[in-house]
Amino acid sequence: MPDKKLLIIGEAFFPEDFIINDLVKEWSGNGYRVEVLTRNPSYPYGKVYKGYKNKLYQKTYFEDILVHRVLVIPGYQKSKVIKVLNYFSFVFFASLVAIFIGRKFDKVFIYQTGPLTVALPGVLLKIIFKKPLTIWTQDLWPDTVYAYGFKPNPILDYSLNTLVSFVYNSSDRIAVSCKGFKPRLFQFLNSTKEVFWIPNWPMIDKEAKNPKSLPGEINFTFAGNIGRVQNLDKVILGFNEAVKDFPGMWLNLVGDGSALEDLKKLVMSQNIPNVNFTGRRPLEEMPEYFGASDVLIISLVDAPIYEKMIPSKFQTYLQYSKPIFAVMKGEVPNLIREHGIGEFADSNDILEIANGFKRMAEKPKDDLVKMGESAKFLLENYFNRKKNIQKLTELAFF
């Protein structure tokens, strides 16, 4: 039985839907002693979930795993100022808790989904208690900061570059979820430290017990957070052009987020047909939506950071052996091209997006089946859950 005790630090954890839930559950089930330090659950709405109180500090449990929770500042989804305050409030409160509980742990593991500042409580434990530190990076700083609309300037550039360099050079082991992150991280490292590529795996059970009845003859489905960076306004406008030639085509948007109401207004104001907003659905229902779909959509705005990223929904989509239509640039379209699993379009070009919808709609069913088989091959060889959990285990408990 493993005897090392691990503290996992991250802003996202159950009941929020992130892959860290699966990883922590797997570690605990295999006998590893783990606890979690996170904030009160609030993503993607920017307000605390029902059933939780927004206390400065509280203890909860995820099955039998102890979870230490700290304050979240509501409203961070709608205000850059509140977003920044929320980043620093987590650093402050989580650091205080880490100092009080950190001595009993043998190692620290950072799950970084958003701000790299989330790693600072872990770095503090390394400095004070000499705890070995591993970070699994899901988001690339400082690039993401600028992608969200913050304007570069000398002071901000210096501050962010200093933070990024400090965190990664303080880490003993570094893993990234996207291979495209590695060259960027090497720019900040002072040594020849290895950076491991360990991508996410599908988060949900593949089995669709009660397949949904979707409205179209050809169903395109996007599932996940519906925010500004998902670029769904252009996807809808491209769909509007394509549906004129394929009236049996439907676009299903499954999820919720800060851009949802604006997208509904866009559909209504332009009288765009065949768009189905389902709202956010429970995770256990998602296999039924995927199973009923003909093509799955992944979309992001045009920004350099997103060319390096493989959003986690890509792996989930692969699990359902469905063709993928990517409205974005970079690593995902490269994988689609290399493995023949769908189509892609420039995220800025409405006509090209429309043509992508049309190309998918025109394909014979046999071609769609072959694309689905290629997606399954890609999943099993690169995004395998068992293999990637083992790699993370070796890093975290080294």
HELIX and SHEET records of a PDB file:
HELIX    1   1 ILE A   19  GLY A   29  1                                  11    
HELIX    2   2 LYS A   80  ILE A  101  1                                  22    
HELIX    3   3 GLY A  102  LYS A  104  5                                   3    
HELIX    4   4 LEU A  116  ALA A  119  5                                   4    
HELIX    5   5 LEU A  120  PHE A  129  1                                  10    
HELIX    6   6 ASP A  143  ALA A  147  1                                   5    
HELIX    7   7 PRO A  154  SER A  170  1                                  17    
HELIX    8   8 LYS A  179  PHE A  181  5                                   3    
HELIX    9   9 LYS A  182  PHE A  186  1                                   5    
HELIX   10  10 ARG A  228  GLN A  230  5                                   3    
HELIX   11  11 LEU A  232  ALA A  242  1                                  11    
HELIX   12  12 LEU A  260  SER A  269  1                                  10    
HELIX   13  13 LEU A  283  GLU A  285  5                                   3    
HELIX   14  14 MET A  286  ALA A  292  1                                   7    
HELIX   15  15 PRO A  304  GLU A  307  1                                   4    
HELIX   16  16 SER A  312  GLN A  319  1                                   8    
HELIX   17  17 GLU A  331  HIS A  339  1                                   9    
HELIX   18  18 ILE A  350  GLU A  362  1                                  13    
HELIX   19  19 LYS A  365  TYR A  382  1                                  18    
HELIX   20  20 ARG A  385  ALA A  396  1                                  12    
SHEET    1   A 8 TYR A  57  PHE A  62  0                                        
SHEET    2   A 8 ILE A  65  VAL A  70 -1                                        
SHEET    3   A 8 ARG A  33  ARG A  39  1                                        
SHEET    4   A 8 LYS A   5  ILE A   9  1                                        
SHEET    5   A 8 LYS A 107  GLN A 112  1                                        
SHEET    6   A 8 LEU A 133  THR A 137  1                                        
SHEET    7   A 8 ARG A 173  VAL A 176  1                                        
SHEET    8   A 8 VAL A 195  TRP A 197  1                                        
SHEET    1   B 6 VAL A 275  GLY A 279  0                                        
SHEET    2   B 6 MET A 249  VAL A 254  1                                        
SHEET    3   B 6 ILE A 218  ALA A 223  1                                        
SHEET    4   B 6 VAL A 295  SER A 299  1                                        
SHEET    5   B 6 ILE A 324  VAL A 327  1                                        
SHEET    6   B 6 GLY A 342  ALA A 345  1                                        
END                                                                             
